[in-house]
Amino acid sequence: MEKPVFSFETPDLLHAIFNDAIDGIIVINKKGIVKSMNPAAGKLFLYKTEEMIGKNISSLMPDYFARMHDTYINNYLTTGVKKIIGIGREVVGLKKNGVEFPFYLSVSEIKVNGESHFCGVVHDLTEIQESKRKIEHYAKEQEKEIEKRTKELADANKKLEKINFELKKAQTDTLIALEKEMQLNELKTRFVTTASHEFRTPLSTILSSISLISRYNMGESGEKAQKHIVRIKSAVNNLTQILNDFLNIERLEEGKIPFEFSTFNFKVLANETINAMQTVLKPGQEVVFDSENLLVEEIHLDKQILRNLLLNLLSNASKYSEEDKCIYFTIESNEESLVIKIRDEGIGIPKKDQANIFTRFYRAKNAENIQGTGLGLNIVKKYIEILNGEVKFTSVEHKGTEFIIKLPISNKADG
């Protein structure tokens, strides 16, 4: 074997290596007696180096290691079989203060004057073992966390499956309910349409017959009979209006109102509507018409829808006003828009009811004793939406109400 070559005195070099080595170095003879120990080993075992010289190496081992140590050396010297010599392994050491600690031990045999000695290099594993312990602890904690998360995920999946099941069930129930609702709506529509047509014929007959009877000479009972005739006419007209309201609301909801946009003179339509109102007005009531600011008379809208809209608002103004009161009907226009104002001096709409006045079947508190369905203004609003217009109103209870409608002169809804 080639011998090492050094550039300075070998004893000094060996001395420096021995004293300045980071790991502990301990030399023992074949009886286990410590012959030499470097400072690093002394620091590791908490001994001064001179304290251990001449003592058995077993004093640096726990009892269960110490009992086997001498046996290892004797067996090697007798048989030549190496169990720890030339083989590095982890062992446990014993500090001076009685604390055990792990270290890595490498043992080699050396010859000094022909006699066997053994040199052990000791590398402290305390920090490594502590790090390993922490890593293992962290791994276990992570494993627990993973198990926890896995369980939570499994529970969440179960909940999600339950939610999906309930959602599908709800969707199925909703579809079934929707189908039933559609069937009921269809039946309701058929009923309303049939009832409206079926009632309309006898009502027309009653109205015609009453009109004829009113022309007969009834002698002294004529005045009383006329009062009853007026009441019957009023009742028939109210019932006809109710049927019309129900029929219109059904048609509006189903989009069955046919649109017939055409160009016509709005002032003429307004006057026709006022004439039609004469049979509805209460005694002494009068429609005061103002068209002075109607700069454009020819408009392009749905004539029938506009007529129904006007009749509805004018009828309401009459219904909710007392006898001998005026209804103010004003129409204005320019090149772009048409403005309709209908004002009465009636009971007005209470402030708390005003937000819901266009809601279907909603009736203000002070109108509950007056005949009506609560559909009129809802229909009016839908008509105005069809015509791409807007509506607003002002009202003071006991003083009256004014509706203001703004519509385009030429509606583009007819495409």
RODO-2510 file (C-alpha; in nm, 4 decimals, decimal comma):
residues 415
     n   res          X          Y          Z
     1     m     0,0000     0,0000     0,0000
     2     e     0,1379     0,3406    -0,0949
     3     k     0,2332     0,5504     0,2042
     4     p     0,1026     0,9082     0,2349
     5     v     0,3451     1,1913     0,1784
     6     f     0,3192     1,5124     0,3909
     7     s     0,4909     1,8440     0,3371
     8     f     0,5542     1,8978     0,7101
     9     e     0,6348     1,6931     1,0159
    10     t     0,3969     1,3978     1,0451
    11     p     0,3633     1,3978     1,4260
    12     d     0,2539     1,7603     1,4202
    13     l     0,0011     1,6864     1,1467
    14     l    -0,1410     1,3863     1,3326
    15     h    -0,1560     1,5859     1,6524
    16     a    -0,3445     1,8648     1,4784
    17     i    -0,5900     1,6236     1,3153
    18     f    -0,6515     1,4476     1,6451
    19     n    -0,7045     1,7641     1,8502
    20     d    -0,8996     1,9704     1,5965
    21     a    -1,1262     1,7007     1,4547
    22     i    -1,4952     1,7836     1,4720
    23     d    -1,5944     1,4268     1,5538
    24     g    -1,4828     1,2512     1,8703
    25     i    -1,1853     1,0116     1,8498
    26     i    -1,1195     0,7526     2,1218
    27     v    -0,8375     0,4981     2,1209
    28     i    -0,8598     0,1881     2,3461
    29     n    -0,6433    -0,1197     2,3921
    30     k    -0,7654    -0,4765     2,3562
    31     k    -0,8880    -0,4715     2,7178
    32     g    -1,1120    -0,1728     2,6494
    33     i    -0,8976     0,0744     2,8449
    34     v    -0,8985     0,4290     2,7063
    35     k    -0,5508     0,5235     2,5897
    36     s    -0,6380     0,8495     2,4213
    37     m    -0,9383     1,0805     2,3706
    38     n    -0,9529     1,3996     2,1670
    39     p    -1,1212     1,7211     2,2922
    40     a    -1,4268     1,6683     2,0674
    41     a    -1,4950     1,3307     2,2346
    42     g    -1,4507     1,4790     2,5787
    43     k    -1,6927     1,7603     2,4967
    44     l    -1,9423     1,5111     2,3605
    45     f    -1,9360     1,2893     2,6705
    46     l    -1,8870     1,5864     2,9124
    47     y    -1,5509     1,4547     3,0350
    48     k    -1,2111     1,6166     3,0476
    49     t    -0,9798     1,4052     2,8344
    50     e    -0,7505     1,3241     3,1280
    51     e    -1,0505     1,1941     3,3266
    52     m    -1,1081     0,9068     3,0865
    53     i    -0,7457     0,8016     3,0302
    54     g    -0,6979     0,4636     3,1950
    55     k    -1,0686     0,3980     3,2416
    56     n    -1,2659     0,1310     3,0638
    57     i    -1,4583     0,2481     2,7601
    58     s    -1,7723     0,0834     2,9034
    59     s    -1,8139     0,3830     3,1353
    60     l    -1,9243     0,5739     2,8244
    61     m    -2,1973     0,3207     2,7504
    62     p    -2,5350     0,2329     2,9052
    63     d    -2,5339    -0,0964     3,0951
    64     y    -2,6969    -0,3003     2,8170
    65     f    -2,4202    -0,1962     2,5709
    66     a    -2,1367    -0,2106     2,8217
    67     r    -2,2036    -0,5797     2,9051
    68     m    -2,1579    -0,6778     2,5405
    69     h    -1,8641    -0,4560     2,4477
    70     d    -1,5809    -0,6636     2,5973
    71     t    -1,7374    -0,9775     2,4470
    72     y    -1,7188    -0,8217     2,0976
    73     i    -1,3438    -0,7485     2,1368
    74     n    -1,2614    -1,0908     2,2803
    75     n    -1,4541    -1,2707     2,0096
    76     y    -1,2735    -1,0724     1,7411
    77     l    -0,9288    -1,1352     1,8914
    78     t    -1,0100    -1,5053     1,9269
    79     t    -1,1944    -1,5767     1,6004
    80     g    -1,1032    -1,2841     1,3764
    81     v    -1,4719    -1,2380     1,2930
    82     k    -1,5611    -0,8687     1,2743
    83     k    -1,8978    -0,7694     1,4166
    84     i    -1,8412    -0,4050     1,4942
    85     i    -1,4827    -0,3487     1,3812
    86     g    -1,4608    -0,1956     1,0360
    87     i    -1,8377    -0,1599     1,0310
    88     g    -2,0097     0,1655     1,1138
    89     r    -2,3380     0,1603     1,3014
    90     e    -2,5644     0,3606     1,5289
    91     v    -2,5208     0,3077     1,9041
    92     v    -2,6160     0,4793     2,2280
    93     g    -2,3663     0,6633     2,4497
    94     l    -2,3796     0,7725     2,8123
    95     k    -2,2736     1,1206     2,9135
    96     k    -2,1113     1,1995     3,2434
    97     n    -2,4402     1,3456     3,3687
    98     g    -2,6210     1,0185     3,2977
    99     v    -2,7987     1,1359     2,9827
   100     e    -2,8064     0,8860     2,6979
   101     f    -2,7629     1,0049     2,3396
   102     p    -2,7353     0,8480     1,9941
   103     f    -2,4155     0,8546     1,7896
   104     y    -2,2635     0,6886     1,4880
   105     l    -1,9600     0,4765     1,5712
   106     s    -1,6885     0,3690     1,3273
   107     v    -1,4273     0,1310     1,4748
   108     s    -1,0986     0,0365     1,3134
   109     e    -0,8097    -0,1755     1,4343
   110     i    -0,4625    -0,0170     1,4588
   111     k    -0,1258    -0,1666     1,5531
   112     v     0,0970     0,0128     1,8029
   113     n     0,4344    -0,1589     1,8582
   114     g     0,2810    -0,4826     1,7303
   115     e    -0,0071    -0,4669     1,9764
   116     s    -0,3725    -0,4316     1,8635
   117     h    -0,5549    -0,1130     1,9543
   118     f    -0,8927     0,0058     1,8429
   119     c    -0,9777     0,3585     1,7262
   120     g    -1,3387     0,4702     1,7393
   121     v    -1,4695     0,7767     1,5599
   122     v    -1,7844     0,9121     1,7240
   123     h    -2,0331     1,1315     1,5333
   124     d    -2,3163     1,2800     1,7408
   125     l    -2,6609     1,1977     1,5996
   126     t    -2,8630     1,3927     1,8561
   127     e    -2,9652     1,6719     1,6173
   128     i    -3,0175     1,4303     1,3310
   129     q    -3,2324     1,2041     1,5492
   130     e    -3,4251     1,5047     1,6773
   131     s    -3,4816     1,6229     1,3203
   132     k    -3,5829     1,2716     1,2251
   133     r    -3,8207     1,2593     1,5193
   134     k    -3,9693     1,5936     1,4215
   135     i    -4,0056     1,4776     1,0629
   136     e    -4,1727     1,1554     1,1745
   137     h    -4,3982     1,3531     1,4097
   138     y    -4,4795     1,5962     1,1296
   139     a    -4,5449     1,3032     0,8934
   140     k    -4,7809     1,1460     1,1475
   141     e    -4,9550     1,4789     1,1999
   142     q    -4,9866     1,5193     0,8258
   143     e    -5,1190     1,1657     0,8002
   144     k    -5,3773     1,2454     1,0661
   145     e    -5,4623     1,5690     0,8838
   146     i    -5,4948     1,3800     0,5564
   147     e    -5,7193     1,1244     0,7248
   148     k    -5,9222     1,4081     0,8750
   149     r    -5,9454     1,5877     0,5397
   150     t    -6,0293     1,2627     0,3633
   151     k    -6,3090     1,1991     0,6123
   152     e    -6,4319     1,5565     0,5749
   153     l    -6,4209     1,5171     0,1973
   154     a    -6,6092     1,1879     0,2219
   155     d    -6,8677     1,3531     0,4493
   156     a    -6,8884     1,6484     0,2108
   157     n    -6,9389     1,4098    -0,0809
   158     k    -7,2159     1,2348     0,1102
   159     k    -7,3782     1,5713     0,1827
   160     l    -7,3337     1,6716    -0,1810
   161     e    -7,4900     1,3458    -0,2956
   162     k    -7,7781     1,4100    -0,0573
   163     i    -7,8141     1,7669    -0,1828
   164     n    -7,8018     1,6465    -0,5451
   165     f    -8,0639     1,3856    -0,4649
   166     e    -8,2841     1,6434    -0,2954
   167     l    -8,2210     1,8884    -0,5796
   168     k    -8,3179     1,6324    -0,8416
   169     k    -8,6230     1,5435    -0,6366
   170     a    -8,7090     1,9134    -0,6016
   171     q    -8,6598     1,9613    -0,9770
   172     t    -8,8831     1,6631    -1,0459
   173     d    -9,1433     1,7904    -0,7988
   174     t    -9,1177     2,1378    -0,9517
   175     l    -9,1653     2,0013    -1,3030
   176     i    -9,4657     1,7995    -1,1877
   177     a    -9,6064     2,1033    -1,0051
   178     l    -9,5347     2,3225    -1,3097
   179     e    -9,7096     2,0783    -1,5372
   180     k   -10,0087     2,0719    -1,3043
   181     e    -9,9998     2,4520    -1,2843
   182     m    -9,9930     2,4750    -1,6644
   183     q   -10,2853     2,2373    -1,6837
   184     l   -10,4757     2,4399    -1,4235
   185     n   -10,3903     2,7634    -1,6060
   186     e   -10,5110     2,6137    -1,9304
   187     l   -10,8347     2,5040    -1,7629
   188     k   -10,8676     2,8459    -1,5994
   189     t   -10,8108     3,0194    -1,9326
   190     r   -11,0672     2,8012    -2,1018
   191     f   -11,3133     2,8657    -1,8201
   192     v   -11,2606     3,2427    -1,8230
   193     t   -11,2865     3,2579    -2,2020
   194     t   -11,5951     3,0349    -2,2100
   195     a   -11,7573     3,2122    -1,9163
   196     s   -11,6899     3,5535    -2,0675
   197     h   -11,8500     3,4578    -2,3970
   198     e   -12,1352     3,2671    -2,2377
   199     f   -12,2186     3,5487    -1,9937
   200     r   -12,1762     3,8202    -2,2526
   201     t   -12,4725     3,7023    -2,4642
   202     p   -12,7347     3,6979    -2,1861
   203     l   -12,5988     4,0231    -2,0471
   204     s   -12,6370     4,1877    -2,3872
   205     t   -12,9896     4,0506    -2,4074
   206     i   -13,0726     4,1845    -2,0606
   207     l   -12,9283     4,5265    -2,1477
   208     s   -13,1221     4,5416    -2,4756
   209     s   -13,4456     4,4351    -2,3081
   210     i   -13,4060     4,6899    -2,0297
   211     s   -13,3406     4,9630    -2,2885
   212     l   -13,6622     4,8689    -2,4673
   213     i   -13,8614     4,8540    -2,1429
   214     s   -13,7374     5,2010    -2,0501
   215     r   -13,9170     5,3366    -2,3579
   216     y   -14,2556     5,2025    -2,2554
   217     n   -14,5103     5,4276    -2,0934
   218     m   -14,5475     5,2967    -1,7402
   219     g   -14,7803     5,5630    -1,6116
   220     e   -14,7507     5,6598    -1,2511
   221     s   -14,4898     5,3876    -1,1800
   222     g   -14,2642     5,5127    -1,4586
   223     e   -14,0280     5,7158    -1,2392
   224     k   -13,9716     5,4283    -0,9954
   225     a   -13,9298     5,1823    -1,2804
   226     q   -13,6691     5,4069    -1,4441
   227     k   -13,4630     5,4037    -1,1235
   228     h   -13,4650     5,0248    -1,1238
   229     i   -13,3797     5,0203    -1,4935
   230     v   -13,0788     5,2476    -1,4293
   231     r   -12,9617     5,0158    -1,1502
   232     i   -12,9987     4,7096    -1,3723
   233     k   -12,8067     4,8801    -1,6524
   234     s   -12,5326     4,9787    -1,4099
   235     a   -12,5104     4,6248    -1,2700
   236     v   -12,4981     4,4742    -1,6192
   237     n   -12,2294     4,7216    -1,7266
   238     n   -12,0229     4,6443    -1,4144
   239     l   -12,0511     4,2705    -1,4703
   240     t   -11,9584     4,3140    -1,8379
   241     q   -11,6544     4,5198    -1,7350
   242     i   -11,5477     4,2523    -1,4857
   243     l   -11,5715     3,9853    -1,7558
   244     n   -11,3767     4,2065    -1,9943
   245     d   -11,1059     4,2623    -1,7322
   246     f   -11,0632     3,8905    -1,6666
   247     l   -11,0599     3,8125    -2,0371
   248     n   -10,8073     4,0884    -2,1101
   249     i   -10,5695     3,9895    -1,8297
   250     e   -10,5690     3,6286    -1,9534
   251     r   -10,4984     3,7397    -2,3096
   252     l   -10,2234     3,9765    -2,1975
   253     e   -10,0513     3,7035    -1,9921
   254     e   -10,0608     3,4580    -2,2784
   255     g    -9,9621     3,7140    -2,5387
   256     k   -10,2836     3,6585    -2,7304
   257     i   -10,3712     4,0276    -2,7678
   258     p   -10,3419     4,0950    -3,1424
   259     f   -10,1520     4,4140    -3,2284
   260     e   -10,2908     4,6275    -3,5098
   261     f   -10,0802     4,9375    -3,5414
   262     s   -10,2154     5,1984    -3,7748
   263     t   -10,2105     5,5708    -3,8363
   264     f   -10,5171     5,7590    -3,7088
   265     n   -10,6323     6,0930    -3,5682
   266     f   -10,5972     6,0835    -3,1899
   267     k   -10,8240     6,3817    -3,1279
   268     v   -11,1088     6,2026    -3,3064
   269     l   -11,0443     5,8890    -3,0926
   270     a   -11,0453     6,0994    -2,7761
   271     n   -11,3825     6,2533    -2,8639
   272     e   -11,5280     5,9102    -2,9501
   273     t   -11,4131     5,7843    -2,6108
   274     i   -11,5732     6,0795    -2,4324
   275     n   -11,9021     6,0071    -2,6134
   276     a   -11,8819     5,6414    -2,5115
   277     m   -11,8360     5,7526    -2,1509
   278     q   -12,1714     5,9334    -2,1363
   279     t   -12,3584     5,6166    -2,0434
   280     v   -12,1088     5,5465    -1,7631
   281     l   -12,0852     5,8898    -1,5990
   282     k   -12,2710     5,9490    -1,2733
   283     p   -12,5407     6,2188    -1,2636
   284     g   -12,3889     6,5651    -1,2925
   285     q   -12,0434     6,4365    -1,3858
   286     e   -11,8748     6,5983    -1,6851
   287     v   -11,5570     6,5279    -1,8850
   288     v   -11,3691     6,8526    -1,9406
   289     f   -11,1629     6,7990    -2,2559
   290     d   -10,8533     7,0053    -2,3453
   291     s   -10,6621     6,9469    -2,6711
   292     e   -10,5165     7,2952    -2,7124
   293     n   -10,1551     7,1710    -2,6994
   294     l   -10,2115     6,8765    -2,9323
   295     l    -9,9635     6,9904    -3,1958
   296     v    -9,9593     6,6574    -3,3826
   297     e   -10,2950     6,4814    -3,4237
   298     e   -10,1921     6,1937    -3,6511
   299     i   -10,0281     5,9124    -3,4536
   300     h    -9,9184     5,5562    -3,5301
   301     l   -10,0289     5,3246    -3,2465
   302     d   -10,2682     5,0382    -3,1757
   303     k   -10,6043     5,2157    -3,1850
   304     q   -10,8019     4,9531    -2,9912
   305     i   -10,5487     4,9244    -2,7117
   306     l   -10,5345     5,3028    -2,6783
   307     r   -10,9171     5,3215    -2,6691
   308     n   -10,9323     5,0538    -2,3965
   309     l   -10,6651     5,2367    -2,1994
   310     l   -10,8558     5,5662    -2,2115
   311     l   -11,1893     5,4039    -2,1267
   312     n   -11,0351     5,2286    -1,8275
   313     l   -10,8819     5,5442    -1,6790
   314     l   -11,1873     5,7615    -1,7502
   315     s   -11,4182     5,4940    -1,6015
   316     n   -11,2032     5,4812    -1,2883
   317     a   -11,2127     5,8604    -1,2598
   318     s   -11,5918     5,8485    -1,2749
   319     k   -11,6233     5,5480    -1,0409
   320     y   -11,4095     5,6985    -0,7649
   321     s   -11,5621     6,0487    -0,7878
   322     e   -11,8905     6,1695    -0,6519
   323     e   -12,1830     6,2989    -0,8580
   324     d   -12,1567     6,6531    -1,0047
   325     k   -11,7737     6,6330    -1,0179
   326     c   -11,5609     6,7099    -1,3213
   327     i   -11,3115     6,4778    -1,4887
   328     y   -11,0297     6,6614    -1,6632
   329     f   -10,9054     6,4960    -1,9819
   330     t   -10,6036     6,6699    -2,1401
   331     i   -10,4038     6,5592    -2,4451
   332     e   -10,0766     6,7126    -2,5642
   333     s    -9,8234     6,6160    -2,8308
   334     n    -9,5140     6,7177    -3,0186
   335     e    -9,3171     6,5557    -3,3018
   336     e    -9,1976     6,2708    -3,0795
   337     s    -9,4404     6,1975    -2,7978
   338     l    -9,8020     6,2024    -2,6892
   339     v    -9,8982     6,2981    -2,3325
   340     i   -10,2352     6,2033    -2,1817
   341     k   -10,3500     6,3469    -1,8479
   342     i   -10,6658     6,2296    -1,6713
   343     r   -10,7446     6,3999    -1,3426
   344     d   -11,0401     6,3562    -1,1096
   345     e   -11,1634     6,5164    -0,7867
   346     g   -11,2470     6,1879    -0,6213
   347     i   -11,1468     5,9931    -0,3108
   348     g   -10,7773     5,9778    -0,4002
   349     i   -10,5295     5,6986    -0,3209
   350     p   -10,3947     5,6719     0,0359
   351     k   -10,0176     5,7216     0,0500
   352     k    -9,9541     5,3739     0,1978
   353     d   -10,1393     5,2105    -0,0970
   354     q    -9,9726     5,4031    -0,3777
   355     a    -9,6703     5,1705    -0,4165
   356     n    -9,8986     4,8733    -0,4975
   357     i   -10,1650     5,0433    -0,7033
   358     f   -10,0614     4,8691    -1,0294
   359     t   -10,0483     4,5239    -0,8650
   360     r   -10,3064     4,2760    -0,9881
   361     f   -10,6158     4,2443    -0,7652
   362     y   -10,4811     4,5125    -0,5301
   363     r   -10,7357     4,7655    -0,4121
   364     a   -10,6734     5,0695    -0,1969
   365     k   -10,8213     5,0614     0,1525
   366     n   -11,0686     5,3438     0,0821
   367     a   -11,2001     5,1684    -0,2337
   368     e   -11,2995     4,8357    -0,0811
   369     n   -11,6703     4,9286    -0,0710
   370     i   -11,6711     5,0395    -0,4366
   371     q   -11,7336     4,7759    -0,7027
   372     g   -11,4193     4,6625    -0,8879
   373     t   -11,1773     4,3747    -0,9475
   374     g   -10,8437     4,5419    -0,8828
   375     l   -10,7401     4,4517    -1,2393
   376     g   -10,8039     4,7806    -1,4196
   377     l   -10,4783     4,9636    -1,3456
   378     n   -10,2766     4,6444    -1,3884
   379     i   -10,4224     4,6116    -1,7393
   380     v   -10,3570     4,9812    -1,8066
   381     k    -9,9909     4,9412    -1,7138
   382     k    -9,9561     4,6366    -1,9407
   383     y   -10,1199     4,8275    -2,2265
   384     i    -9,8757     5,1153    -2,1782
   385     e    -9,5804     4,8734    -2,1755
   386     i    -9,7061     4,7212    -2,5019
   387     l    -9,7079     5,0708    -2,6531
   388     n    -9,3532     5,1379    -2,5228
   389     g    -9,4797     5,4162    -2,2998
   390     e    -9,4586     5,5103    -1,9340
   391     v    -9,7106     5,6067    -1,6665
   392     k    -9,6926     5,7985    -1,3406
   393     f    -9,9487     5,9473    -1,1078
   394     t    -9,9988     6,1878    -0,8207
   395     s   -10,2741     6,1526    -0,5669
   396     v   -10,3946     6,3108    -0,2445
   397     e   -10,6586     6,1337    -0,0395
   398     h   -11,0020     6,3087    -0,0459
   399     k   -10,8755     6,5499    -0,3154
   400     g   -10,8279     6,3376    -0,6248
   401     t   -10,5820     6,1623    -0,8553
   402     e   -10,4058     6,2485    -1,1804
   403     f   -10,2584     5,9884    -1,4169
   404     i   -10,0006     6,1061    -1,6706
   405     i    -9,9183     5,8780    -1,9633
   406     k    -9,6404     5,9385    -2,2126
   407     l    -9,6411     5,7432    -2,5398
   408     p    -9,4342     5,7630    -2,8569
   409     i    -9,6127     5,9214    -3,1521
   410     s    -9,5023     5,6362    -3,3742
   411     n    -9,4631     5,2955    -3,2068
   412     k    -9,1983     5,0641    -3,3517
   413     a    -9,3457     4,7502    -3,1925
   414     d    -9,5283     4,6613    -3,5153
   415     g    -9,1878     4,6090    -3,6790
***
